[in-house]
């Protein structure tokens, strides 16, 4: 799925329907699906029929009339004032000859390529069969294009009210197919015509103003930044656009530009209140990407609701890394955004399962961070726990979670989860437990399964940062506040043992790692909830005037914290009753500078030793009490022996 820069400079998600073509925003496609989009066509649409744009029309008319432009006409023409140029020509040769020449120049040949017009008619027709298309072209291409539905035409100046009953192709500037205007008198192409349509009589400006008030979105196609008609069209809804209380339809334009001019043109369109969807014209005249996009988009639309299921079935089982075209990847990412979650469920149900290669694509397109409506969202995998939040997953994210659970045996999924922060959403945790406990799917390597079991626990002891911890520690709360049950509980929450996971260093030195081992799946580090700040916490506690009483109060808890932490390491195959990492991370419990501020988990050894020392001074009976060591792994045993 392609990225689009919007007016605020942020990146939005868009769908490409042809290679290197313009990216169509998701929001625009939603307007199209909902029948809320008006297609608005200019001269560029008819270039494939061999018809000219506005500048080409002036040249063609002069050639047809056998009358070259005068000096003043040529000067206006060079300044792109084509409507004024034609006004001067009409004043000099009279109205009827010029209007007849327009009919001849814009005649549709029998062999004309009308595929784009056919596609536009399809896109402009809602699922309910209502046709809403506006064009400033005079030609009859929309009349001659193949179209399966009924189509009516309205011609200026007799225009419909653009409300719920509007169902026609509107020729805003008149048309050659108008049976009531055989001499072309209602055609709008000179400056006088534009003045009448938009100012003095105002029927065109009234139609446009109402259209922008009553419509959700408008897509302009076939206009350029220098098109004189654009100025009149933009002015027609400029007043409403400047009124913050007025509803104005979202306006988009498909416009071609050379790569070096794209940013300049984009700024110009945005200054007019229109969001540009720029494609590269390569040599300045090649609009093939526009027509391919229109036609391919119409094919998808013709299947109904863009047939998201067909897109999923056609592309979902293939790897995005295996030669799948970028436009196919963008269509999959768009299809899965179906708010009902149906397409995502179809994707998750593919057998064999869709490859995990889609993981990075979906992450980059924000599919794992979609939030349900009327609910506070939480990420599928994040850096902070979400078990305390009353959150539910978006239907799309839930379906993709079931797909992820089919790949639990793949180490790269585990590495991705660790990279995201390793905190699983409660719903994902439940799905992981179901997968592990159930009989479906291939067996997981032992080491991989152990880590998934740890991560998917109802309250997983996974380390995370907390702003509350940092704030209270920075204000010396543990040193200054009165020691009571509340501060005690806060300190114990800061010291709660957690596990920090990281990508295994073993993978850098072993060609064929054994994923039956936990160490091949992840590096594991035990640390208090506050991480490295635990040393500052210890400093604050020991700097208190009542430090001896505080440490006596924490004696049992520090023993339990150490036991709990080592039990986590034992579960994760990093400790047993004969061995743990203290043999090289803290070989001695002595208070030595080399032990300070290094491995965070050894704070438990530091505090436990200090608690025994302080307690032995102020409470000899308790300080002499034996410690049960049968179930305490190696470090606690060492501490007890040292005390004795």
C-alpha positions in Angstrom: 0.0 0.0 0.0 1.4 3.3 -1.0 1.9 6.4 1.2 0.5 9.8 0.4 1.5 13.2 1.8 -1.5 15.3 2.8 -1.8 19.0 3.5 -0.6 18.6 7.1 2.6 16.8 5.9 1.6 13.5 7.5 1.5 10.2 5.5 -1.8 8.6 4.6 -2.4 5.1 3.2 -3.5 4.8 -0.4 -4.2 2.0 -2.9 -2.5 1.8 -6.3 -4.5 0.2 -9.1 -1.6 0.2 -11.6 2.2 0.0 -11.3 3.7 3.5 -10.5 0.2 4.9 -10.7 -1.3 7.5 -8.3 -2.2 6.2 -4.8 -5.9 6.6 -4.1 -6.6 7.4 -0.4 -8.6 4.9 1.6 -11.1 7.6 2.6 -11.8 8.4 -1.1 -12.4 4.7 -1.8 -14.8 4.6 1.1 -16.7 7.6 -0.4 -16.9 5.7 -3.7 -18.1 2.5 -2.0 -20.8 4.4 -0.1 -22.2 6.2 -3.2 -21.1 9.5 -1.8 -18.6 10.5 -4.5 -19.2 12.8 -7.5 -16.9 12.3 -10.5 -16.0 15.6 -12.1 -14.4 15.4 -15.6 -12.4 17.8 -17.6 -10.8 17.8 -21.1 -7.9 15.5 -20.1 -10.4 12.6 -19.9 -11.1 12.9 -23.6 -7.5 13.1 -24.8 -7.5 9.3 -25.4 -10.3 9.9 -27.9 -8.0 12.1 -30.0 -9.7 15.3 -28.7 -7.7 18.4 -27.6 -7.4 20.1 -24.2 -8.4 23.7 -23.9 -5.1 25.0 -25.4 -5.3 22.4 -28.2 -8.9 23.5 -28.9 -7.9 27.1 -29.5 -5.2 25.9 -32.0 -7.5 23.4 -33.7 -10.3 26.1 -34.1 -7.9 28.5 -35.7 -6.7 25.8 -38.1 -10.3 24.8 -38.9 -11.3 28.4 -39.5 -8.2 29.0 -41.6 -7.5 32.1 -39.4 -4.2 32.4 -37.5 -4.3 34.2 -34.2 -3.6 37.9 -34.2 -0.8 39.4 -32.1 -3.0 40.3 -29.1 -4.7 36.9 -29.3 -1.4 35.1 -29.4 -0.2 37.0 -26.4 -3.2 36.0 -24.4 -2.9 32.5 -25.6 0.7 32.3 -24.5 -0.4 33.5 -21.0 -2.9 30.6 -21.0 -5.9 32.9 -21.0 -7.6 30.6 -23.5 -11.2 31.8 -22.7 -10.2 35.4 -23.3 -8.5 34.4 -26.5 -11.6 32.6 -27.8 -13.7 35.6 -26.8 -11.6 37.9 -29.1 -11.7 35.4 -31.9 -15.5 35.1 -31.6 -15.9 38.9 -31.6 -14.0 39.2 -34.9 -15.6 36.3 -36.8 -19.1 36.2 -35.3 -20.5 33.5 -33.0 -22.0 30.9 -35.3 -18.9 30.1 -37.4 -16.9 29.5 -34.2 -19.6 27.4 -32.6 -19.9 25.2 -35.7 -16.1 24.8 -35.8 -16.2 23.6 -32.2 -18.7 20.9 -33.2 -16.4 19.8 -36.0 -13.3 19.7 -33.9 -14.8 17.8 -31.0 -16.7 15.2 -33.1 -16.2 11.6 -31.8 -14.7 9.3 -34.4 -16.1 5.8 -34.8 -12.8 4.2 -33.8 -12.3 6.4 -30.7 -11.1 4.8 -27.5 -13.9 5.3 -25.0 -12.8 2.7 -22.4 -12.0 5.4 -19.9 -15.4 7.1 -20.3 -17.1 3.7 -19.8 -15.0 3.2 -16.7 -15.9 6.6 -15.4 -19.6 6.0 -15.9 -19.3 2.8 -13.9 -17.4 4.5 -11.1 -20.0 7.4 -11.0 -22.9 4.9 -10.6 -23.7 3.9 -7.0 -24.6 0.4 -5.9 -28.2 1.7 -5.9 -27.9 2.6 -9.6 -27.7 6.4 -9.1 -25.5 8.1 -11.7 -23.8 11.3 -10.6 -21.1 12.7 -13.0 -20.3 16.2 -13.9 -18.2 17.3 -16.9 -17.2 20.6 -18.4 -16.5 18.8 -21.8 -18.7 19.5 -24.8 -18.1 16.2 -26.6 -20.5 13.2 -26.7 -18.0 10.6 -25.4 -20.2 9.8 -22.4 -23.2 9.3 -24.7 -21.3 6.9 -27.1 -19.5 5.0 -24.4 -20.8 1.5 -23.6 -22.9 1.6 -20.4 -25.2 -1.1 -19.1 -27.4 1.2 -17.0 -29.9 4.0 -17.8 -28.3 7.4 -18.3 -29.9 10.8 -18.6 -28.1 14.0 -19.6 -28.6 17.5 -18.3 -27.2 20.4 -20.2 -26.5 24.0 -19.2 -28.2 26.2 -18.4 -31.0 23.8 -17.4 -29.2 22.0 -14.5 -30.7 19.7 -11.8 -30.6 20.3 -8.1 -27.7 18.2 -6.9 -29.7 16.5 -4.1 -30.7 13.0 -3.4 -32.8 12.7 -6.6 -30.0 13.7 -8.9 -29.3 10.9 -11.4 -27.6 12.1 -14.6 -24.5 13.2 -16.4 -24.4 17.0 -16.1 -22.7 18.9 -18.9 -22.0 22.0 -16.8 -20.7 24.1 -19.7 -23.2 22.7 -22.3 -22.8 19.9 -24.7 -22.9 19.0 -28.4 -25.5 16.3 -27.6 -28.0 18.9 -26.4 -31.1 18.6 -28.7 -32.2 22.1 -27.6 -29.0 23.8 -28.6 -28.2 22.8 -32.2 -26.2 25.9 -32.9 -24.0 25.6 -29.7 -25.2 28.9 -28.3 -25.1 27.5 -24.7 -21.6 26.2 -24.8 -19.3 27.9 -22.3 -15.8 28.5 -23.6 -15.3 32.3 -24.0 -14.7 34.8 -21.2 -18.1 36.2 -21.8 -19.7 32.7 -21.5 -17.9 32.1 -18.2 -19.0 35.5 -16.9 -22.6 34.6 -17.8 -22.5 31.1 -16.3 -20.7 32.0 -13.1 -21.5 35.7 -12.5 -24.4 37.4 -14.2 -26.8 34.5 -14.6 -24.8 32.3 -12.2 -26.4 28.9 -12.9 -23.1 27.1 -13.0 -21.9 28.7 -9.7 -25.2 27.9 -8.0 -25.1 24.3 -9.1 -21.5 23.9 -7.9 -22.1 25.6 -4.5 -25.1 23.3 -3.9 -23.2 20.3 -5.0 -20.3 20.9 -2.6 -22.8 21.5 0.2 -24.8 18.4 -0.4 -22.1 15.9 -1.4 -19.5 14.2 0.8 -16.6 14.1 -1.8 -15.8 15.2 -5.3 -13.0 13.7 -7.5 -11.7 16.0 -10.3 -10.2 14.2 -13.3 -8.7 15.7 -16.4 -7.8 19.2 -15.2 -4.5 20.9 -14.9 -3.4 23.7 -12.6 -3.4 26.2 -15.6 -6.9 25.2 -16.7 -9.1 28.4 -16.8 -12.2 26.4 -15.9 -10.6 25.5 -12.6 -10.5 29.1 -11.4 -14.2 29.5 -11.9 -15.0 26.1 -10.3 -12.9 26.8 -7.2 -14.4 30.3 -6.8 -17.8 28.8 -6.8 -17.3 27.1 -3.5 -14.6 29.4 -2.0 -17.0 31.3 0.2 -18.3 28.1 1.9 -14.7 26.8 2.2 -13.7 29.9 4.2 -16.7 29.5 6.6 -15.8 27.0 9.4 -19.4 26.3 10.1 -20.3 25.4 6.5 -20.2 21.8 5.1 -18.0 21.6 2.1 -17.4 18.3 0.2 -13.9 16.9 0.4 -12.2 17.6 -3.0 -9.6 15.5 -4.7 -7.9 15.7 -8.1 -6.0 13.2 -10.2 -3.4 15.3 -11.8 -0.3 14.4 -13.9 3.0 16.3 -13.5 6.7 15.9 -14.2 8.5 14.6 -11.1 10.3 17.9 -10.7 7.0 19.9 -10.7 4.9 17.6 -8.6 5.5 19.4 -5.2 4.9 22.8 -6.8 1.6 21.6 -8.4 0.5 19.9 -5.2 0.9 23.2 -3.2 -1.1 25.0 -5.9 -4.0 22.5 -5.6 -4.0 22.6 -1.9 -4.1 26.4 -1.9 -7.4 26.0 -3.8 -8.8 23.5 -1.3 -8.3 20.4 -3.4 -6.2 17.4 -2.3 -3.9 16.4 -5.2 -3.2 12.8 -6.2 -0.2 13.2 -8.4 1.1 10.8 -10.9 4.2 11.1 -13.1 3.5 12.1 -16.7 7.1 11.1 -17.6 7.5 13.4 -20.6 4.8 15.9 -19.6 2.2 14.5 -21.9 1.9 10.8 -21.1 -1.3 10.3 -19.1 -1.4 6.5 -19.5 -1.1 6.0 -15.7 -4.3 8.0 -15.3 -6.3 6.0 -17.7 -4.9 2.6 -16.5 -5.8 3.6 -12.9 -9.4 4.6 -13.9 -9.9 1.4 -15.9 -8.4 -0.9 -13.3 -10.3 0.7 -10.5 -13.6 0.4 -12.4 -12.9 -3.4 -13.0 -12.6 -3.8 -9.2 -15.6 -1.7 -8.6 -17.7 -3.5 -11.1 -17.3 -6.8 -9.2 -19.2 -5.2 -6.3 -17.8 -3.7 -3.2 -14.4 -4.0 -4.9 -14.9 -7.7 -4.1 -12.4 -7.7 -1.2 -12.8 -11.5 -0.9 -11.5 -12.0 -4.5 -8.5 -9.8 -3.8 -7.7 -11.8 -0.7 -8.1 -15.1 -2.5 -6.1 -13.9 -5.5 -3.1 -12.4 -3.7 -3.3 -13.4 0.0 -1.6 -16.8 -0.3 1.4 -15.3 -2.1 4.4 -13.7 -0.5 4.7 -9.9 -0.9 8.5 -10.6 -1.1 8.1 -13.0 -3.9 7.6 -10.8 -6.9 4.1 -9.7 -6.1 3.4 -6.4 -7.8 3.2 -3.3 -5.5 -0.3 -2.5 -6.6 -1.4 -6.0 -5.6 0.2 -5.5 -2.2 -1.6 -2.2 -1.8 -4.9 -3.8 -2.7 -4.5 -6.5 -0.1 -3.8 -4.0 2.6 -6.8 -1.9 1.5 -9.1 -5.0 1.3 -8.2 -6.0 4.8 -9.4 -2.6 6.2 -13.0 -3.6 5.6 -14.4 -2.3 9.0 -16.6 -5.4 9.4 -13.4 -7.6 9.6 -14.9 -10.0 7.0 -12.0 -9.7 4.5 -9.5 -10.1 7.3 -11.3 -13.2 8.5 -11.1 -14.6 5.0 -7.4 -13.9 4.9 -6.9 -15.6 8.3 -8.9 -18.6 7.1 -6.7 -19.2 4.0 -5.2 -22.8 4.0 -2.3 -23.2 4.0 -2.0 -20.0 6.1 -1.0 -16.8 4.3 2.8 -16.4 4.7 4.2 -14.5 7.6 6.0 -12.3 5.0 2.8 -10.1 5.2 3.8 -9.2 8.8 5.9 -6.2 8.0 3.5 -5.0 5.3 0.6 -4.9 7.7 2.7 -3.2 10.4 3.8 -0.5 8.0 0.2 0.1 6.9 -1.1 0.4 10.5 -3.4 -2.7 10.4 -2.3 -3.8 13.8 -3.1 -0.5 15.4 -6.7 0.0 14.1 -9.1 0.8 17.0 -12.7 -0.2 17.3 -15.3 2.6 17.1 -16.6 3.9 20.4 -13.8 2.3 22.3 -10.4 3.2 23.7 -7.9 1.3 21.7 -4.8 -0.7 22.8 -2.1 -2.0 20.4 -2.0 -5.7 19.6 1.6 -5.8 20.9 3.1 -2.8 22.7 5.7 -1.5 25.1 3.2 -1.1 28.0 0.7 -3.7 29.5 -2.9 -3.4 28.5 -4.4 -6.0 30.8 -5.8 -3.3 33.1 -7.6 -1.5 30.3 -11.1 -2.4 29.3 -10.3 -2.7 25.7 -11.3 -4.9 22.8 -9.6 -5.4 19.5 -10.9 -4.0 16.2 -12.5 -6.8 14.1 -9.7 -6.5 11.6 -7.0 -6.8 14.2 -8.7 -9.7 15.9 -8.9 -11.6 12.6 -5.2 -10.9 11.9 -4.4 -12.1 15.5 -5.8 -15.5 14.6 -3.6 -15.5 11.5 -0.6 -14.7 13.6 -1.3 -17.5 16.0 -0.9 -19.9 13.1 2.7 -18.8 12.9 3.7 -19.1 16.5 6.3 -21.7 15.6 8.2 -19.2 13.4 11.0 -17.5 15.4 10.8 -14.3 13.4 7.2 -13.7 14.7 8.6 -14.0 18.3 11.4 -11.6 17.4 8.8 -9.1 16.0 6.8 -9.3 19.2 9.8 -8.6 21.3 10.8 -5.7 19.1 7.3 -4.2 19.6 7.7 -4.4 23.4 6.5 -7.9 24.1 3.3 -6.9 25.9 0.4 -8.8 24.3 -3.1 -7.5 24.2 -5.3 -9.7 26.5 -7.2 -11.0 23.5 -4.0 -12.0 21.7 -2.8 -13.6 24.9 -5.9 -15.7 25.1 -5.6 -16.8 21.4 -1.9 -17.7 22.0 -2.9 -19.9 25.0 -5.6 -21.6 23.0 -3.1 -22.3 20.2 -0.6 -23.7 22.6 -3.1 -25.8 24.6 -5.0 -27.0 21.5 -4.2 -29.8 19.1 -4.3 -27.7 15.9 -1.2 -26.5 14.1 2.3 -27.8 14.0 4.1 -28.4 17.3 6.2 -25.5 18.6 9.9 -25.8 19.3 10.3 -26.2 23.1 12.2 -22.9 23.6 9.7 -21.0 21.5 6.7 -22.5 23.3 8.2 -21.6 26.7 8.6 -17.9 25.8 5.0 -17.8 24.3 3.7 -19.3 27.5 5.5 -16.6 29.5 4.3 -13.7 27.3 0.7 -14.9 27.2 0.2 -15.3 31.0 -2.8 -13.5 32.3 -0.5 -11.0 33.9 2.8 -11.4 32.2 5.8 -10.1 34.1 7.3 -8.3 31.1 9.4 -5.3 31.8 8.1 -1.9 30.6 8.8 1.7 31.1 6.4 3.8 33.3 6.2 7.5 33.4 4.8 7.3 36.9 7.9 5.5 38.2 10.2 8.0 36.6 8.3 11.0 38.0 8.1 9.7 41.6 11.7 8.5 41.6 12.9 11.9 40.3 11.1 13.6 43.2 12.9 11.4 45.8 9.6 10.0 47.0 11.2 6.9 48.4 13.5 9.1 50.5 11.3 11.9 51.7 7.8 10.6 52.2 6.6 9.1 55.4 7.1 5.3 55.5 3.7 3.7 55.7 1.8 0.9 54.0 1.1 2.9 50.9 4.7 3.9 50.3 5.7 0.3 51.1 3.4 -1.0 48.4 4.7 1.5 45.9 8.3 0.6 46.5 7.4 -3.1 46.2 5.7 -2.4 42.9 8.8 -0.7 41.7 10.9 -3.7 42.7 8.5 -6.3 41.3 10.6 -8.7 39.2 10.0 -8.6 35.4 11.7 -10.0 32.4 13.2 -8.0 29.6 13.4 -9.8 26.2 15.7 -8.9 23.3 16.8 -10.4 20.0 19.1 -13.3 20.7 22.8 -12.6 20.3 23.2 -16.3 19.6 21.7 -15.8 16.1 24.7 -13.7 15.2 27.2 -16.5 15.8 25.3 -19.7 15.1 24.3 -20.6 11.5 21.6 -23.1 12.5 20.3 -22.2 15.9 18.4 -24.8 17.9 15.0 -23.3 18.7 14.3 -26.0 21.1 16.4 -23.8 23.4 15.1 -20.5 24.9 18.4 -18.9 24.3 18.1 -19.4 20.6 14.8 -17.6 20.6 15.5 -14.6 22.8 18.0 -13.1 25.2 16.4 -12.9 28.7 17.2 -10.4 31.4 15.7 -10.3 34.9 15.1 -6.7 36.2 12.9 -4.8 38.6 9.9 -3.0 37.1 11.8 0.3 37.3 14.8 -1.2 35.4 18.1 0.5 35.9 16.5 3.1 38.2 16.4 0.5 40.9 19.8 1.6 42.0 18.5 5.1 42.6 15.6 3.6 44.5 18.0 1.7 46.7 20.0 4.9 47.3 16.9 6.7 48.4 15.8 4.0 50.7 19.1 3.7 52.4 19.4 7.5 52.7 16.3 7.7 54.9 16.7 8.4 58.6 14.6 5.4 59.4 16.5 3.2 56.9 17.1 0.4 59.4 13.4 0.0 60.2 12.5 0.2 56.5 15.0 -2.5 55.6 13.7 -4.7 58.4 10.2 -4.1 57.1 11.3 -5.2 53.6 13.3 -8.3 54.7 10.7 -10.9 53.9 9.6 -9.1 50.7 13.1 -8.8 49.3 13.6 -12.5 49.9 10.3 -13.2 48.1 11.1 -10.9 45.2 14.4 -12.6 44.6 12.7 -16.0 44.8 10.0 -14.9 42.3 12.6 -13.5 39.9 14.7 -16.5 39.9 11.6 -18.7 39.4 10.9 -16.7 36.2 14.5 -17.4 35.1 14.0 -21.0 36.0 10.9 -21.2 33.9 12.8 -19.6 31.0 15.7 -22.1 31.3 18.1 -19.4 32.7 18.4 -20.8 36.2 17.9 -24.0 38.3 18.7 -25.0 41.8 22.3 -25.5 41.0 23.0 -22.6 38.7 22.0 -19.0 37.9 23.7 -16.1 36.3 25.0 -14.7 39.6 28.1 -16.8 39.1 29.4 -14.2 36.7 27.0 -11.2 37.1 27.5 -11.0 40.9 29.9 -13.6 42.1 29.9 -12.2 45.6 27.3 -10.6 47.8 29.8 -8.2 49.3 29.1 -4.5 48.8 31.8 -3.7 46.3 31.7 -0.8 43.8 32.1 -3.2 40.8 28.7 -4.7 41.7 26.9 -1.4 41.8 24.8 0.0 39.0 25.4 -3.0 36.6 22.9 -5.8 36.2 19.6 -4.5 37.6 18.4 -7.8 38.9 21.3 -8.0 41.4 19.6 -5.1 43.3 17.7 -8.0 45.0 21.0 -9.4 46.3 22.1 -5.9 47.4 18.9 -5.1 49.2 18.6 -8.6 50.7 22.1 -8.5 52.1 21.5 -5.0 53.5 18.2 -6.0 55.0 19.8 -8.9 56.9 22.6 -6.7 58.1 20.3 -3.9 59.4 17.8 -6.4 60.9 20.6 -8.2 62.7 21.6 -4.9 64.4 18.1 -3.7 65.5 16.2 -7.0 65.8 18.7 -9.8 66.9 16.0 -12.6 67.2 14.7 -11.9 63.7 18.1 -11.4 62.2 19.2 -14.8 63.5 16.1 -16.6 62.2 17.0 -19.5 59.8 16.0 -19.1 56.1 14.2 -21.9 54.3 16.4 -22.7 51.3 14.9 -25.9 50.0 12.9 -24.1 47.3 15.2 -21.1 46.8 17.6 -21.2 43.9 21.3 -20.7 44.1 21.6 -16.9 45.0 19.2 -17.0 47.9 21.0 -20.0 49.3 24.4 -18.1 49.0 22.9 -15.2 50.9 21.6 -17.4 53.7 24.9 -19.2 54.0 26.8 -15.9 54.1 24.5 -14.6 56.8 25.2 -17.6 58.9 
